[in-house]
C-alpha cells in the first residue's frame, strides 16, 4: 500500500534521475547555462514534482491523469534535451544510454498509471 508519493517507484526513480542530471550537467559548458543546461534541469525536475502534485490530487481521477500526462510530457522533453546534450558532446555515450534506458522505464511506469488510475485514486 502506498502511504504517499515518496513510496511510488516512479517518483523515487525520477527524483534520483533528476539529481543525477543536475550533477552531470555541472560539466556542461558555461555558455549553455541559461539554455540547454537550464532546460534539461527544469524538465527533469518537473517529472517528480508533477508526480507529487498528481498524488495530492488523486481524489479527482481526471486531474490525477492530467498531472501524470504532464509528467509524461516532461519525460519526453527531458529525453530530447539529453539527446541534444549527447549530440553536442556534453554527455558521454554511456551516460546517454543509461539515461535513455532509465527514462524509458519512467515513461512506462507513468503510462501504466495513466491507463489504470483507479489503482491509485479514491
C-alpha positions as CSV (number, residue, x, y, z in Angstrom):
1,X,0.0,0.0,0.0
2,X,1.2,3.5,-0.8
3,X,1.2,6.0,2.0
4,X,2.5,8.9,-0.1
5,X,4.0,9.8,-3.4
6,X,7.5,9.1,-2.0
7,X,6.6,5.4,-1.8
8,X,6.0,5.3,-5.6
9,X,8.8,3.7,-7.5
10,X,8.3,6.1,-10.4
11,X,8.7,9.0,-8.0
12,X,11.9,7.6,-6.5
13,X,13.4,6.8,-9.9
14,X,12.5,10.2,-11.5
15,X,13.8,12.1,-8.4
16,X,17.0,10.2,-8.4
17,X,17.5,10.8,-12.1
18,X,16.8,14.5,-11.8
19,X,19.6,14.7,-9.2
20,X,21.9,12.7,-11.5
21,X,21.1,15.1,-14.4
22,X,21.9,18.0,-12.1
23,X,25.3,16.7,-11.2
24,X,26.1,15.6,-14.8
25,X,25.1,18.9,-16.2
26,X,27.5,20.8,-14.0
27,X,30.1,19.7,-16.6
28,X,28.3,21.4,-19.5
29,X,29.9,24.5,-21.0
30,X,29.1,27.8,-19.2
31,X,27.6,29.2,-22.4
32,X,24.9,26.5,-22.1
33,X,24.0,27.6,-18.5
34,X,20.9,29.6,-19.5
35,X,19.8,27.4,-22.4
36,X,20.4,23.7,-22.7
37,X,21.5,23.1,-19.1
38,X,18.6,25.1,-17.7
39,X,16.0,23.4,-20.0
40,X,17.3,19.9,-19.1
41,X,17.4,20.5,-15.4
42,X,13.9,22.1,-15.4
43,X,12.3,19.3,-17.4
44,X,13.9,16.5,-15.4
45,X,12.9,18.2,-12.1
46,X,9.3,18.7,-13.3
47,X,8.7,14.9,-13.5
48,X,8.8,14.1,-9.8
49,X,7.2,17.4,-9.0
50,X,4.2,16.6,-11.2
51,X,4.0,13.1,-9.8
52,X,3.8,14.6,-6.3
53,X,1.1,17.0,-7.4
54,X,-0.9,14.3,-9.1
55,X,-0.7,12.2,-5.9
56,X,-2.2,15.1,-3.9
57,X,-5.0,15.5,-6.4
58,X,-5.8,11.8,-6.8
59,X,-9.2,12.4,-5.2
60,X,-10.2,13.6,-8.8
61,X,-9.3,10.9,-11.3
62,X,-9.3,13.3,-14.3
63,X,-6.9,15.7,-12.6
64,X,-4.7,12.9,-11.4
65,X,-4.4,11.6,-15.0
66,X,-3.9,15.2,-16.4
67,X,-1.0,15.8,-14.0
68,X,0.6,12.4,-14.8
69,X,0.2,13.2,-18.5
70,X,2.1,16.4,-17.9
71,X,4.8,14.4,-16.2
72,X,4.9,12.0,-19.1
73,X,5.3,15.0,-21.4
74,X,8.2,16.3,-19.3
75,X,9.8,12.9,-19.5
76,X,9.7,13.1,-23.3
77,X,11.1,16.6,-23.2
78,X,13.9,15.5,-20.9
79,X,14.9,12.8,-23.4
80,X,15.1,15.4,-26.2
81,X,17.5,17.6,-24.1
82,X,19.5,14.5,-23.2
83,X,19.8,13.6,-26.9
84,X,20.9,17.1,-27.7
85,X,23.4,17.1,-24.8
86,X,24.9,13.9,-26.2
87,X,24.9,15.1,-29.8
88,X,26.7,18.3,-28.7
89,X,29.4,16.1,-27.0
90,X,28.5,17.3,-23.4
91,X,27.2,13.9,-22.3
92,X,29.3,10.8,-22.7
93,X,27.7,8.0,-24.8
94,X,27.5,5.6,-21.8
95,X,25.6,8.2,-19.7
96,X,23.3,9.0,-22.5
97,X,22.5,5.3,-23.0
98,X,21.9,5.0,-19.2
99,X,19.5,7.9,-19.2
100,X,17.7,6.6,-22.2
101,X,17.1,3.3,-20.5
102,X,16.0,4.8,-17.2
103,X,13.8,7.5,-18.6
104,X,12.1,4.9,-20.8
105,X,11.4,3.0,-17.6
106,X,9.9,6.1,-16.1
107,X,7.7,6.6,-19.1
108,X,6.4,3.1,-19.0
109,X,5.5,3.5,-15.3
110,X,3.8,6.8,-15.9
111,X,1.8,5.3,-18.8
112,X,0.7,2.4,-16.7
113,X,-0.6,4.8,-14.0
114,X,-2.3,6.9,-16.6
115,X,-4.0,3.8,-18.0
116,X,-5.1,2.5,-14.6
117,X,-5.8,5.5,-12.4
118,X,-8.3,3.5,-10.4
119,X,-5.4,1.7,-8.7
120,X,-4.3,5.0,-7.1
121,X,-7.4,7.2,-6.8
122,X,-10.1,7.1,-4.2
